[in-house]
């Protein structure tokens, strides 16, 4: 399955995805995206009350999702992997 990139989905901010678009691109829930964003310091950009993710943020969230799918639930281990990128 090929997921859309940031350039494929635009919403008001050039090259950025809203949280709804990010959820669709990552294939998870809003709750997971918000938690992973806070827990693993995924970069975001704000415009008013809306949060936007760039392509790097979406790729990092996909990596976190993949690690969770593999059973890597220890947050410190995921932080260690993300810090190495």
C-alpha positions as CSV (number, residue, x, y, z in Angstrom):
1,X,0.0,0.0,0.0
2,X,1.4,3.4,-1.0
3,X,0.6,6.2,1.4
4,X,0.4,9.8,0.2
5,X,3.2,12.2,0.9
6,X,2.9,15.7,2.2
7,X,3.1,17.0,-1.4
8,X,0.1,14.9,-2.4
9,X,-2.1,16.3,0.4
10,X,-2.2,20.1,1.0
11,X,-4.4,22.0,3.4
12,X,-3.8,25.7,3.7
13,X,-0.1,25.4,4.5
14,X,2.1,24.6,1.6
15,X,3.8,21.2,2.1
16,X,2.2,20.5,5.5
17,X,-0.5,18.1,6.6
18,X,-3.2,18.8,9.2
19,X,-3.6,16.3,12.0
20,X,-6.6,14.7,10.1
21,X,-4.5,14.3,7.0
22,X,-1.6,13.0,9.0
23,X,-3.8,10.4,10.7
24,X,-4.9,9.2,7.2
25,X,-1.3,9.2,5.9
26,X,0.1,7.3,8.9
27,X,-2.8,4.9,9.2
28,X,-3.5,5.3,12.9
29,X,-5.7,7.3,15.3
30,X,-5.8,10.9,16.3
31,X,-5.1,9.8,19.9
32,X,-2.0,7.9,18.9
33,X,-0.6,10.8,16.7
34,X,-1.1,13.3,19.5
35,X,0.5,10.9,22.1
36,X,3.4,10.0,19.9
37,X,3.9,13.7,19.0
38,X,4.2,14.7,22.7
39,X,6.1,11.6,23.8
40,X,8.7,11.4,21.1
41,X,9.0,15.1,20.3
42,X,7.8,14.9,16.7
43,X,8.2,18.3,15.0
44,X,5.0,20.2,14.3
45,X,4.0,23.7,13.2
46,X,1.0,25.6,14.5
47,X,-1.2,28.0,12.6
48,X,-3.8,29.3,15.1
49,X,-5.3,26.3,16.8
50,X,-4.3,23.9,14.1
51,X,-1.3,21.6,14.1
52,X,0.6,20.7,10.9
53,X,3.1,18.0,10.2
54,X,5.8,18.2,7.5
55,X,7.1,15.2,5.6
56,X,9.7,14.4,8.2
57,X,7.2,14.4,11.0
58,X,4.9,12.1,9.0
59,X,7.8,9.7,8.3
60,X,8.8,9.7,12.0
61,X,5.2,8.9,13.0
62,X,5.1,6.1,10.4
63,X,8.3,4.7,12.0
64,X,6.8,4.9,15.5
65,X,3.6,3.1,14.2
66,X,5.8,0.4,12.6
67,X,7.7,-0.1,15.8
68,X,4.5,-0.3,17.8
69,X,3.2,-2.9,15.2
70,X,6.4,-4.9,15.8
71,X,5.8,-4.9,19.5
72,X,8.4,-2.3,20.4
73,X,6.4,-0.5,23.1
74,X,9.1,0.7,25.4
75,X,9.0,4.5,24.9
76,X,12.7,4.9,25.8
77,X,13.7,2.5,23.2
78,X,11.7,4.3,20.5
79,X,13.2,7.6,21.7
80,X,16.7,6.1,21.4
81,X,15.9,5.1,17.8
82,X,14.4,8.5,16.9
83,X,17.3,10.4,18.5
84,X,19.7,8.5,16.3
85,X,18.0,9.7,13.1
